Amino acid sequence: MSQAKVDRYKEEKSRRKEMIAKEKRKHMLAVICGWAIAILIVGWAGFSAYRIYESKKPVETIYANLDAVNDYLDSLSTEE
């Protein structure tokens, strides 16, 4: 082996732990981002399905007689 190859090998060997640690960090970041994206997609799909389900449910309408309240409010306005 030439001296340049030997020097390059020694330099690569000295930085091998750092390079492996960096690759592990990149891999872990990729795994975390992948899971986060998957969870967001599943959550979005679930929320959309829930909204569609809720929009198709019949709406219950409640009627109330508010004549007494309206009369009271009208009497307050006229005294001023």
N, C-alpha and C positions, 0 to 999 in steps of 0.2 A: 504494500500500500504506500502511496505517496504521502509525504508529510502533510499536504493540504487535507487529504482524506482523514488522516489520523487526527488532525486538529479539529476538523469538522465533527468527527465522531465524538471526541472528548467534549466539545462544546454542547452537542446535542444530548449527550449523556448527563451533563451537569444540569441541564434545564429540563430533563425528562419528567421529574416529579411535578414541576410547575405546569408543564404542558398537559400532563394527565389530569391534574386538578382543574385546570381551565376547561378542558374538554368535559369533565364531569359536571362542572357548573353549567356549561352550555346545555348539556343533555338534560340536567334537572330543570333548567329554565324552560326548555322546549316541552318537557313533560308537563310542567305546571301550567304553561300557557295552553297547551292542548286540552288539558282537563278543564281549565277555566272556560275555554271557548265551547267545549262540549256541554258544560253545565249551563252556560248562557243560552245555547241553542235549545236545549231541552226545556229550560225554564221559559223561554220565549214561546215555544210551541205549546207548553202547558197553559200559559197565561192566555194565549190566543184561543185555545180550545175552550177554556173556561169562559172567556168573554162571549164566544159564539153560543155556548150552552146557556149562559145567563140571558142573552138577548132573545133567545127563542122561548123562554119561559113566559107564560101569560102574566100580564101585569095586573095586580090587584088594585082596584080603584076604590078609594074610600070617599064617600060624600058626607059633608057636614053642613049643617045649617048655621050660617054665620050672620044671620040677620040681626041678632041681638048685638053682636060685636060691631057690625057696621053702623047700627043706630047709635050706639054709644060713641063711636068715633065721629060720626056726623054731629052729634050734640056737642062734642068738644070743639069742633071747628067753628060752629056758629056762635059760640059765646064770646069769642075773641073779637 
